Amino acid sequence: MRKLVWMLLFLVLYLTANAFAAVVTQLHFPVNGAVFNPCNGETVTFSGIEHFVASETSDGGGGFHLAERDNIHVTATGSLGNSYEGNEEDSFELNGRYGVEQTIPQTFSEISNGSAPNFEVHSLFHITVNPNGMVTAFVDNFTASCRG
């Protein structure tokens, strides 16, 4: 009888631990494109790598905890011959129920390697967690401003 109690207790703890285990996604992917430097009027073409890590934990009652962290490094060349480097690191956490949408603003600095003006690229990051618990994300909008 005692052995049966321990086996049932182990089974309950095992199932509970697995129901609440975090699902971790880690990605490395290329980023590239072009942005407009509003400080000097040049088009800046960039390329680099983004490292993205997300962890989602369900609470078993229709809720979740999402933690995301990413970092990006790019090099860029402007149409006027200027070179830039960009680095961004960001993280956020979201607690909610499945079927939630969230919009997060991000700022990415482009630093000139010479005398060209530095500038910032602003984006709105939109995340959706559908009722099935699947996470989707996309960038809604890019703007730029002079940094000085």
For each residue, the residues with C-beta under 8 A, 3 or more apart:
1: 4 5
2: 5 6
3: 6 7
4: 1 7 8
5: 1 2 8 9
6: 2 3 9 10
7: 3 4 10 11
8: 4 5 11 12
9: 5 6 12 13
10: 6 7 13 14
11: 7 8 14 15
12: 8 9 15 16
13: 9 10 16 17
14: 10 11 17 18
15: 11 12 18 19
16: 12 13 19 20
17: 13 14 20 21
18: 14 15 21
19: 15 16 58 60
20: 16 17 57 58 59 60
21: 17 18 57
22: 55 56 57
23: 55 56 57
24: 53 54 55
25: 52 53 54 55 56
26: 51 52 53
27: 50 51 52 53
28: 49 50 51 52
29: 49 50 52
30: 47 48 49 50
31: 46 47 48 49 50 72 74
32: 45 46 47 48 74
33: 45 46
34: 43 44 45 46
35: 43 44 46 110 121 142 144
36: 41 42 43 44 144
37: 40 41 42 43 44 78 110 116 117 119 144
38: 41 119 144 145 146
39: 116 117 118 119 146 147
40: 37 78 80 82 116 117
41: 36 37 38 80
42: 36 37 78 79 80 82 116
43: 34 35 36 37 78 79
44: 34 35 36 37 76 77 78 79 82 84 110
45: 32 33 34 76 77 78 79
46: 31 32 33 34 35 74 75 76 84 86 110
47: 30 31 32 74 75 76
48: 30 31 32 72 73 74 75 86
49: 28 29 30 31 72 73
50: 27 28 29 30 31 70 71 72
51: 26 27 28 70 71 72
52: 25 26 27 28 29 68 69 70
53: 24 25 26 27 68 69 70
54: 24 25 66 67 68 69 135
55: 22 23 24 25 66 67 68
56: 22 23 25 64 65 66 133 135
57: 20 21 22 23 64 65
58: 19 20 63 64 133
59: 20 62 63 64 65
60: 19 20
61:
62: 59 97 98
63: 58 59 95 96 97 98
64: 56 57 58 59 95 96 97 98 129 133
65: 56 57 59 93 94 95
66: 54 55 56 93 94 95 96 127 129 135
67: 54 55 91 92 93
68: 52 53 54 55 91 92 93 94
69: 52 53 54 89 90 91
70: 50 51 52 53 88 89 90 91
71: 50 51 87 88 89 90
72: 31 48 49 50 51 86 87 88 89 108
73: 48 49 85 86 87
74: 31 32 46 47 48 85 86 87
75: 46 47 48 83 84 85 86
76: 44 45 46 47 83 84 85 86 110
77: 44 45 81 82 83 84
78: 37 40 42 43 44 45 81 82 83 84 116
79: 42 43 44 45
80: 40 41 42 116
81: 77 78
82: 40 42 44 77 78 112 113 114 116
83: 75 76 77 78 112 113 114
84: 44 46 75 76 77 78 110 111 112 113 116
85: 73 74 75 76 110 111 113
86: 46 48 72 73 74 75 76 108 109 110 111 121
87: 71 72 73 74 109 111
88: 70 71 72 106 107 108 109
89: 69 70 71 72
90: 69 70 71 106
91: 67 68 69 70
92: 67 68 104
93: 65 66 67 68
94: 65 66 68 100 102 127
95: 63 64 65 66
96: 63 64 66 100 102 129
97: 62 63 64 100
98: 62 63 64 129 130 131 132 133
99: 129 130 131
100: 94 96 97 128 129
101: 126 127 128 129
102: 94 96 126 127 128
103: 124 125 126 127 140
104: 92 124 125 126 127
105: 122 123 124 125
106: 88 90 122 123 124 125
107: 88 120 121 122 123
108: 72 86 88 120 121 122 123
109: 86 87 88 118 119 120 121 147
110: 35 37 44 46 76 84 85 86 118 119 120 121
111: 84 85 86 87 118
112: 82 83 84 115 116 117 118
113: 82 83 84 85
114: 82 83
115: 112
116: 37 39 40 42 78 80 82 84 112
117: 37 39 40 112 146 147 148
118: 39 109 110 111 112 146 147 148
119: 37 38 39 109 110 144 145 146 147
120: 107 108 109 110 144 145 146 147
121: 35 86 107 108 109 110 142 143 144
122: 105 106 107 108 142 143 144 145
123: 105 106 107 108 139 140 141 142 143
124: 103 104 105 106 139 140 141
125: 103 104 105 106 137 138 139 140
126: 101 102 103 104 137 138 139 140
127: 66 94 101 102 103 104 135 136 137
128: 100 101 102 135 136 137
129: 64 66 96 98 99 100 101 133 134 135
130: 98 99 133 134 136
131: 98 99
132: 98
133: 56 58 64 98 129 130
134: 129 130
135: 54 56 66 127 128 129
136: 127 128 130
137: 125 126 127 128
138: 125 126
139: 123 124 125 126 142
140: 103 123 124 125 126
141: 123 124
142: 35 121 122 123 139
143: 121 122 123
144: 35 36 37 38 119 120 121 122
145: 38 119 120 122
146: 38 39 117 118 119 120
147: 39 109 117 118 119 120
148: 117 118
